[in-house]
Every structure is written in C-alpha cells, then in structure tokens.
C-alpha cells in the first residue's frame, strides 16, 4: 500500500496547477502571488526530487523560500508535517 500512496503523492505534486496552489494558499493562510504559484508549480513539475527523502524535502523547502520568503517556507514545512501526521502517513517520510 505504501508504494501506491507514494505514487499518488508524487503524481499530485507533478500535476498541481498554479490555480490549485493559489487556492490552497488561501485555504491554509499562506500569502502567495499568482506568479509565485506559477513558479512553484513549474519547479515541482520539472524537479527530480523525492518528497519522501529528507534531503530532497530540504531542497524543496529551500527552493520555496527562494521563490517566496523564509516565513512562507517555514509555514509550509509546519503545515506539511501536520498534514502527514493527521493522515497517518508520517511513517513514509522518515528517510
């Protein structure tokens, strides 16, 4: 089952649209501009990272800080950790 969940997460990150990301930003209290949302989704689509590996997640959050700002990246990291725990999949992100 974990392979299936990992593939779903990877696929969703690659298919995330700027509009969806902008919507999620509003929903979770993040301040994103349309251009930041476009740049983030372009990065997610082009990137060859594995969100389940700690090293790759760190690179992802550093890039998010570069695109937006450090405060937004910290909020995103906290939200990410809360979400994976609330869905009970935090064991997949231990690497």
PyMOL CGO cylinders between C-alpha atoms (Angstrom):
from pymol import cmd
from pymol.cgo import CYLINDER

trace = [
    CYLINDER, 0.00, 0.00, 0.00, 2.83, 2.42, 0.78, 0.3, 1, 1, 1, 1, 1, 1,
    CYLINDER, 2.83, 2.42, 0.78, 4.10, 2.29, -2.82, 0.3, 1, 1, 1, 1, 1, 1,
    CYLINDER, 4.10, 2.29, -2.82, 0.62, 3.24, -4.03, 0.3, 1, 1, 1, 1, 1, 1,
    CYLINDER, 0.62, 3.24, -4.03, 0.40, 6.18, -1.60, 0.3, 1, 1, 1, 1, 1, 1,
    CYLINDER, 0.40, 6.18, -1.60, 3.87, 7.40, -2.57, 0.3, 1, 1, 1, 1, 1, 1,
    CYLINDER, 3.87, 7.40, -2.57, 2.97, 7.33, -6.25, 0.3, 1, 1, 1, 1, 1, 1,
    CYLINDER, 2.97, 7.33, -6.25, -0.24, 9.27, -5.58, 0.3, 1, 1, 1, 1, 1, 1,
    CYLINDER, -0.24, 9.27, -5.58, 1.69, 11.97, -3.72, 0.3, 1, 1, 1, 1, 1, 1,
    CYLINDER, 1.69, 11.97, -3.72, 4.36, 12.24, -6.42, 0.3, 1, 1, 1, 1, 1, 1,
    CYLINDER, 4.36, 12.24, -6.42, 1.74, 12.42, -9.15, 0.3, 1, 1, 1, 1, 1, 1,
    CYLINDER, 1.74, 12.42, -9.15, -0.25, 15.10, -7.34, 0.3, 1, 1, 1, 1, 1, 1,
    CYLINDER, -0.25, 15.10, -7.34, 2.85, 17.26, -6.87, 0.3, 1, 1, 1, 1, 1, 1,
    CYLINDER, 2.85, 17.26, -6.87, 3.69, 16.97, -10.57, 0.3, 1, 1, 1, 1, 1, 1,
    CYLINDER, 3.69, 16.97, -10.57, 0.12, 17.79, -11.66, 0.3, 1, 1, 1, 1, 1, 1,
    CYLINDER, 0.12, 17.79, -11.66, -0.57, 20.63, -9.24, 0.3, 1, 1, 1, 1, 1, 1,
    CYLINDER, -0.57, 20.63, -9.24, -1.76, 23.70, -11.11, 0.3, 1, 1, 1, 1, 1, 1,
    CYLINDER, -1.76, 23.70, -11.11, -0.95, 27.30, -10.12, 0.3, 1, 1, 1, 1, 1, 1,
    CYLINDER, -0.95, 27.30, -10.12, -4.67, 27.88, -9.53, 0.3, 1, 1, 1, 1, 1, 1,
    CYLINDER, -4.67, 27.88, -9.53, -4.88, 24.92, -7.14, 0.3, 1, 1, 1, 1, 1, 1,
    CYLINDER, -4.88, 24.92, -7.14, -1.78, 26.06, -5.28, 0.3, 1, 1, 1, 1, 1, 1,
    CYLINDER, -1.78, 26.06, -5.28, -3.13, 29.61, -5.04, 0.3, 1, 1, 1, 1, 1, 1,
    CYLINDER, -3.13, 29.61, -5.04, -6.42, 28.17, -3.68, 0.3, 1, 1, 1, 1, 1, 1,
    CYLINDER, -6.42, 28.17, -3.68, -4.58, 26.01, -1.12, 0.3, 1, 1, 1, 1, 1, 1,
    CYLINDER, -4.58, 26.01, -1.12, -2.57, 29.06, -0.10, 0.3, 1, 1, 1, 1, 1, 1,
    CYLINDER, -2.57, 29.06, -0.10, -5.74, 30.95, 0.72, 0.3, 1, 1, 1, 1, 1, 1,
    CYLINDER, -5.74, 30.95, 0.72, -7.28, 27.91, 2.41, 0.3, 1, 1, 1, 1, 1, 1,
    CYLINDER, -7.28, 27.91, 2.41, -4.28, 27.38, 4.71, 0.3, 1, 1, 1, 1, 1, 1,
    CYLINDER, -4.28, 27.38, 4.71, -3.39, 31.03, 5.33, 0.3, 1, 1, 1, 1, 1, 1,
    CYLINDER, -3.39, 31.03, 5.33, -0.42, 31.45, 3.00, 0.3, 1, 1, 1, 1, 1, 1,
    CYLINDER, -0.42, 31.45, 3.00, 0.20, 34.63, 1.10, 0.3, 1, 1, 1, 1, 1, 1,
    CYLINDER, 0.20, 34.63, 1.10, 1.13, 33.66, -2.48, 0.3, 1, 1, 1, 1, 1, 1,
    CYLINDER, 1.13, 33.66, -2.48, 1.04, 35.74, -5.61, 0.3, 1, 1, 1, 1, 1, 1,
    CYLINDER, 1.04, 35.74, -5.61, -0.08, 34.24, -8.91, 0.3, 1, 1, 1, 1, 1, 1,
    CYLINDER, -0.08, 34.24, -8.91, 3.48, 34.46, -10.23, 0.3, 1, 1, 1, 1, 1, 1,
    CYLINDER, 3.48, 34.46, -10.23, 4.86, 32.67, -7.13, 0.3, 1, 1, 1, 1, 1, 1,
    CYLINDER, 4.86, 32.67, -7.13, 2.25, 29.94, -7.56, 0.3, 1, 1, 1, 1, 1, 1,
    CYLINDER, 2.25, 29.94, -7.56, 3.30, 29.53, -11.21, 0.3, 1, 1, 1, 1, 1, 1,
    CYLINDER, 3.30, 29.53, -11.21, 7.00, 29.41, -10.32, 0.3, 1, 1, 1, 1, 1, 1,
    CYLINDER, 7.00, 29.41, -10.32, 6.43, 26.86, -7.55, 0.3, 1, 1, 1, 1, 1, 1,
    CYLINDER, 6.43, 26.86, -7.55, 4.36, 24.54, -9.76, 0.3, 1, 1, 1, 1, 1, 1,
    CYLINDER, 4.36, 24.54, -9.76, 6.92, 24.85, -12.55, 0.3, 1, 1, 1, 1, 1, 1,
    CYLINDER, 6.92, 24.85, -12.55, 9.61, 23.81, -10.07, 0.3, 1, 1, 1, 1, 1, 1,
    CYLINDER, 9.61, 23.81, -10.07, 7.52, 20.88, -8.82, 0.3, 1, 1, 1, 1, 1, 1,
    CYLINDER, 7.52, 20.88, -8.82, 6.86, 19.64, -12.36, 0.3, 1, 1, 1, 1, 1, 1,
    CYLINDER, 6.86, 19.64, -12.36, 10.45, 19.96, -13.54, 0.3, 1, 1, 1, 1, 1, 1,
    CYLINDER, 10.45, 19.96, -13.54, 12.14, 18.76, -10.36, 0.3, 1, 1, 1, 1, 1, 1,
    CYLINDER, 12.14, 18.76, -10.36, 13.56, 15.29, -9.99, 0.3, 1, 1, 1, 1, 1, 1,
    CYLINDER, 13.56, 15.29, -9.99, 13.17, 15.04, -6.25, 0.3, 1, 1, 1, 1, 1, 1,
    CYLINDER, 13.17, 15.04, -6.25, 11.57, 12.51, -3.96, 0.3, 1, 1, 1, 1, 1, 1,
    CYLINDER, 11.57, 12.51, -3.96, 9.38, 14.18, -1.31, 0.3, 1, 1, 1, 1, 1, 1,
    CYLINDER, 9.38, 14.18, -1.31, 9.76, 11.08, 0.86, 0.3, 1, 1, 1, 1, 1, 1,
    CYLINDER, 9.76, 11.08, 0.86, 13.51, 11.64, 1.26, 0.3, 1, 1, 1, 1, 1, 1,
    CYLINDER, 13.51, 11.64, 1.26, 14.52, 14.17, 3.95, 0.3, 1, 1, 1, 1, 1, 1,
    CYLINDER, 14.52, 14.17, 3.95, 17.35, 15.55, 1.82, 0.3, 1, 1, 1, 1, 1, 1,
    CYLINDER, 17.35, 15.55, 1.82, 15.03, 16.19, -1.14, 0.3, 1, 1, 1, 1, 1, 1,
    CYLINDER, 15.03, 16.19, -1.14, 12.37, 17.77, 1.08, 0.3, 1, 1, 1, 1, 1, 1,
    CYLINDER, 12.37, 17.77, 1.08, 15.00, 20.10, 2.46, 0.3, 1, 1, 1, 1, 1, 1,
    CYLINDER, 15.00, 20.10, 2.46, 15.93, 21.18, -1.07, 0.3, 1, 1, 1, 1, 1, 1,
    CYLINDER, 15.93, 21.18, -1.07, 12.24, 21.65, -1.86, 0.3, 1, 1, 1, 1, 1, 1,
    CYLINDER, 12.24, 21.65, -1.86, 11.70, 23.94, 1.14, 0.3, 1, 1, 1, 1, 1, 1,
    CYLINDER, 11.70, 23.94, 1.14, 14.87, 25.92, 0.37, 0.3, 1, 1, 1, 1, 1, 1,
    CYLINDER, 14.87, 25.92, 0.37, 13.61, 26.49, -3.15, 0.3, 1, 1, 1, 1, 1, 1,
    CYLINDER, 13.61, 26.49, -3.15, 10.22, 27.52, -1.76, 0.3, 1, 1, 1, 1, 1, 1,
    CYLINDER, 10.22, 27.52, -1.76, 12.00, 30.06, 0.48, 0.3, 1, 1, 1, 1, 1, 1,
    CYLINDER, 12.00, 30.06, 0.48, 13.86, 31.40, -2.55, 0.3, 1, 1, 1, 1, 1, 1,
    CYLINDER, 13.86, 31.40, -2.55, 10.67, 31.75, -4.59, 0.3, 1, 1, 1, 1, 1, 1,
    CYLINDER, 10.67, 31.75, -4.59, 8.57, 33.24, -1.78, 0.3, 1, 1, 1, 1, 1, 1,
    CYLINDER, 8.57, 33.24, -1.78, 10.26, 34.02, 1.54, 0.3, 1, 1, 1, 1, 1, 1,
    CYLINDER, 10.26, 34.02, 1.54, 11.63, 32.22, 4.59, 0.3, 1, 1, 1, 1, 1, 1,
    CYLINDER, 11.63, 32.22, 4.59, 8.46, 32.76, 6.63, 0.3, 1, 1, 1, 1, 1, 1,
    CYLINDER, 8.46, 32.76, 6.63, 6.25, 31.15, 3.97, 0.3, 1, 1, 1, 1, 1, 1,
    CYLINDER, 6.25, 31.15, 3.97, 8.64, 28.20, 3.67, 0.3, 1, 1, 1, 1, 1, 1,
    CYLINDER, 8.64, 28.20, 3.67, 8.56, 27.68, 7.45, 0.3, 1, 1, 1, 1, 1, 1,
    CYLINDER, 8.56, 27.68, 7.45, 4.75, 27.78, 7.47, 0.3, 1, 1, 1, 1, 1, 1,
    CYLINDER, 4.75, 27.78, 7.47, 4.67, 25.31, 4.58, 0.3, 1, 1, 1, 1, 1, 1,
    CYLINDER, 4.67, 25.31, 4.58, 7.02, 22.94, 6.40, 0.3, 1, 1, 1, 1, 1, 1,
    CYLINDER, 7.02, 22.94, 6.40, 4.87, 23.06, 9.55, 0.3, 1, 1, 1, 1, 1, 1,
    CYLINDER, 4.87, 23.06, 9.55, 1.68, 22.50, 7.56, 0.3, 1, 1, 1, 1, 1, 1,
    CYLINDER, 1.68, 22.50, 7.56, 3.29, 19.64, 5.64, 0.3, 1, 1, 1, 1, 1, 1,
    CYLINDER, 3.29, 19.64, 5.64, 4.31, 17.93, 8.87, 0.3, 1, 1, 1, 1, 1, 1,
    CYLINDER, 4.31, 17.93, 8.87, 0.84, 18.44, 10.39, 0.3, 1, 1, 1, 1, 1, 1,
    CYLINDER, 0.84, 18.44, 10.39, -0.86, 17.03, 7.29, 0.3, 1, 1, 1, 1, 1, 1,
    CYLINDER, -0.86, 17.03, 7.29, 1.26, 13.90, 7.04, 0.3, 1, 1, 1, 1, 1, 1,
    CYLINDER, 1.26, 13.90, 7.04, 0.66, 13.21, 10.73, 0.3, 1, 1, 1, 1, 1, 1,
    CYLINDER, 0.66, 13.21, 10.73, -3.07, 13.88, 10.53, 0.3, 1, 1, 1, 1, 1, 1,
    CYLINDER, -3.07, 13.88, 10.53, -3.39, 11.46, 7.58, 0.3, 1, 1, 1, 1, 1, 1,
    CYLINDER, -3.39, 11.46, 7.58, -1.30, 8.87, 9.39, 0.3, 1, 1, 1, 1, 1, 1,
    CYLINDER, -1.30, 8.87, 9.39, 1.37, 8.63, 6.71, 0.3, 1, 1, 1, 1, 1, 1,
    CYLINDER, 1.37, 8.63, 6.71, 4.27, 10.19, 8.62, 0.3, 1, 1, 1, 1, 1, 1,
    CYLINDER, 4.27, 10.19, 8.62, 5.99, 6.78, 8.67, 0.3, 1, 1, 1, 1, 1, 1,
    CYLINDER, 5.99, 6.78, 8.67, 6.50, 7.15, 4.89, 0.3, 1, 1, 1, 1, 1, 1,
    CYLINDER, 6.50, 7.15, 4.89, 8.54, 10.33, 5.41, 0.3, 1, 1, 1, 1, 1, 1,
    CYLINDER, 8.54, 10.33, 5.41, 11.20, 9.02, 7.79, 0.3, 1, 1, 1, 1, 1, 1,
    CYLINDER, 11.20, 9.02, 7.79, 14.12, 8.79, 5.36, 0.3, 1, 1, 1, 1, 1, 1,
]
cmd.load_cgo(trace, "trace")
